[in-house]
């Protein structure tokens, strides 16, 4: 939460939290916690009204699992960091 909080403090909240029709968080729990710690009055959300309970829960699992199974493109990451270093 502290890392996300630091990112939001520096860059703002740049992507929405996904919620369902009952305003339950589908994806973005850590972002929500960080926003609360920063005492933000509003946060961007996308409301997904048409999901069944099974679809909502499946989507939540899938979105959380995607980050775990991803991998870095080391060459692209190296180029990005080099550009950032060049830009100071």
Phi and psi restraints in degrees (value plus and minus 20) as a CYANA .aco file:
   2 UNK   PHI     -81.9   -41.9
   2 UNK   PSI     -59.6   -19.6
   3 UNK   PHI     -85.8   -45.8
   3 UNK   PSI     -63.2   -23.2
   4 UNK   PHI     -85.9   -45.9
   4 UNK   PSI     -60.7   -20.7
   5 UNK   PHI     -79.5   -39.5
   5 UNK   PSI     -64.8   -24.8
   6 UNK   PHI     -83.1   -43.1
   6 UNK   PSI     -60.0   -20.0
   7 UNK   PHI     -84.7   -44.7
   7 UNK   PSI     -63.9   -23.9
   8 UNK   PHI     -84.9   -44.9
   8 UNK   PSI     -61.0   -21.0
   9 UNK   PHI     -81.3   -41.3
   9 UNK   PSI     -55.7   -15.7
  10 UNK   PHI    -102.9   -62.9
  10 UNK   PSI     -64.9   -24.9
  11 UNK   PHI    -129.3   -89.3
  11 UNK   PSI     -30.3     9.7
  12 UNK   PHI      65.9   105.9
  12 UNK   PSI     152.1   192.1
  13 UNK   PHI    -108.5   -68.5
  13 UNK   PSI      84.3   124.3
  14 UNK   PHI    -118.1   -78.1
  14 UNK   PSI     -22.7    17.3
  15 UNK   PHI    -165.2  -125.2
  15 UNK   PSI     131.1   171.1
  16 UNK   PHI    -101.2   -61.2
  16 UNK   PSI     137.9   177.9
  17 UNK   PHI    -109.3   -69.3
  17 UNK   PSI     115.3   155.3
  18 UNK   PHI    -107.6   -67.6
  18 UNK   PSI     109.7   149.7
  19 UNK   PHI    -148.8  -108.8
  19 UNK   PSI     141.4   181.4
  20 UNK   PHI    -119.4   -79.4
  20 UNK   PSI    -194.5  -154.5
  21 UNK   PHI     -81.6   -41.6
  21 UNK   PSI     -46.2    -6.2
  22 UNK   PHI    -112.7   -72.7
  22 UNK   PSI     -10.3    29.7
  23 UNK   PHI      47.3    87.3
  23 UNK   PSI       5.7    45.7
  24 UNK   PHI    -104.4   -64.4
  24 UNK   PSI     121.5   161.5
  25 UNK   PHI     -93.7   -53.7
  25 UNK   PSI     107.7   147.7
  26 UNK   PHI    -112.6   -72.6
  26 UNK   PSI     -65.5   -25.5
  27 UNK   PHI    -166.2  -126.2
  27 UNK   PSI     108.4   148.4
  28 UNK   PHI     103.3   143.3
  28 UNK   PSI       4.6    44.6
  29 UNK   PHI     -80.1   -40.1
  29 UNK   PSI     -63.7   -23.7
  30 UNK   PHI     -88.1   -48.1
  30 UNK   PSI     -58.7   -18.7
  31 UNK   PHI     -81.0   -41.0
  31 UNK   PSI     -62.5   -22.5
  32 UNK   PHI     -81.6   -41.6
  32 UNK   PSI     -63.8   -23.8
  33 UNK   PHI     -82.8   -42.8
  33 UNK   PSI     -62.8   -22.8
  34 UNK   PHI     -84.3   -44.3
  34 UNK   PSI     -61.1   -21.1
  35 UNK   PHI     -83.2   -43.2
  35 UNK   PSI     -59.1   -19.1
  36 UNK   PHI     -84.3   -44.3
  36 UNK   PSI     -63.6   -23.6
  37 UNK   PHI     -82.8   -42.8
  37 UNK   PSI     -52.7   -12.7
  38 UNK   PHI    -104.2   -64.2
  38 UNK   PSI     -21.3    18.7
  39 UNK   PHI      37.6    77.6
  39 UNK   PSI      20.0    60.0
  40 UNK   PHI     -89.5   -49.5
  40 UNK   PSI     117.8   157.8
  41 UNK   PHI    -101.3   -61.3
  41 UNK   PSI     -49.6    -9.6
  42 UNK   PHI    -158.2  -118.2
  42 UNK   PSI     133.7   173.7
  43 UNK   PHI    -156.6  -116.6
  43 UNK   PSI     127.1   167.1
  44 UNK   PHI     -92.3   -52.3
  44 UNK   PSI     120.5   160.5
  45 UNK   PHI    -156.6  -116.6
  45 UNK   PSI     137.1   177.1
  46 UNK   PHI    -140.8  -100.8
  46 UNK   PSI     105.0   145.0
  47 UNK   PHI    -118.9   -78.9
  47 UNK   PSI     101.8   141.8
  48 UNK   PHI    -123.2   -83.2
  48 UNK   PSI      78.5   118.5
  49 UNK   PHI    -102.2   -62.2
  49 UNK   PSI     -44.2    -4.2
  50 UNK   PHI    -118.5   -78.5
  50 UNK   PSI      -2.7    37.3
  51 UNK   PHI    -110.9   -70.9
  51 UNK   PSI     116.7   156.7
  52 UNK   PHI     -94.5   -54.5
  52 UNK   PSI     150.0   190.0
  53 UNK   PHI     -80.2   -40.2
  53 UNK   PSI     -61.1   -21.1
  54 UNK   PHI     -84.8   -44.8
  54 UNK   PSI     -63.9   -23.9
  55 UNK   PHI     -84.1   -44.1
  55 UNK   PSI     -61.9   -21.9
  56 UNK   PHI     -81.1   -41.1
  56 UNK   PSI     -67.9   -27.9
  57 UNK   PHI     -89.4   -49.4
  57 UNK   PSI     -57.7   -17.7
  58 UNK   PHI     -84.3   -44.3
  58 UNK   PSI     -61.6   -21.6
  59 UNK   PHI     -83.6   -43.6
  59 UNK   PSI     -63.1   -23.1
  60 UNK   PHI     -79.1   -39.1
  60 UNK   PSI     -64.4   -24.4
  61 UNK   PHI     -85.1   -45.1
  61 UNK   PSI     -65.9   -25.9
  62 UNK   PHI     -81.2   -41.2
  62 UNK   PSI     -64.0   -24.0
  63 UNK   PHI     -86.2   -46.2
  63 UNK   PSI     -57.5   -17.5
  64 UNK   PHI     -92.4   -52.4
  64 UNK   PSI     -54.8   -14.8
  65 UNK   PHI     -93.3   -53.3
  65 UNK   PSI     -51.9   -11.9
  66 UNK   PHI     -76.2   -36.2
  66 UNK   PSI     -63.0   -23.0
  67 UNK   PHI     -84.2   -44.2
  67 UNK   PSI     -53.3   -13.3
  68 UNK   PHI     -90.8   -50.8
  68 UNK   PSI     -50.5   -10.5
  69 UNK   PHI    -117.1   -77.1
  69 UNK   PSI     -23.8    16.2
  70 UNK   PHI     -94.7   -54.7
  70 UNK   PSI     146.9   186.9
  71 UNK   PHI    -162.0  -122.0
  71 UNK   PSI     138.0   178.0
  72 UNK   PHI    -103.9   -63.9
  72 UNK   PSI     123.3   163.3
  73 UNK   PHI    -107.7   -67.7
  73 UNK   PSI      77.3   117.3
  74 UNK   PHI     -78.5   -38.5
  74 UNK   PSI     -60.6   -20.6
  75 UNK   PHI     -82.8   -42.8
  75 UNK   PSI     -66.5   -26.5
  76 UNK   PHI     -86.2   -46.2
  76 UNK   PSI     -58.8   -18.8
  77 UNK   PHI     -85.0   -45.0
  77 UNK   PSI     -61.3   -21.3
  78 UNK   PHI     -81.1   -41.1
  78 UNK   PSI     -64.8   -24.8
  79 UNK   PHI     -83.4   -43.4
  79 UNK   PSI     -61.2   -21.2
  80 UNK   PHI     -83.2   -43.2
  80 UNK   PSI     -65.3   -25.3
  81 UNK   PHI     -85.1   -45.1
  81 UNK   PSI     -58.0   -18.0
  82 UNK   PHI     -83.6   -43.6
  82 UNK   PSI     -61.9   -21.9
  83 UNK   PHI     -81.2   -41.2
  83 UNK   PSI     -62.1   -22.1
  84 UNK   PHI     -84.4   -44.4
  84 UNK   PSI     -59.5   -19.5
  85 UNK   PHI     -83.9   -43.9
  85 UNK   PSI     -63.6   -23.6
  86 UNK   PHI     -82.3   -42.3
  86 UNK   PSI     -53.6   -13.6
  87 UNK   PHI    -100.8   -60.8
  87 UNK   PSI     -24.4    15.6
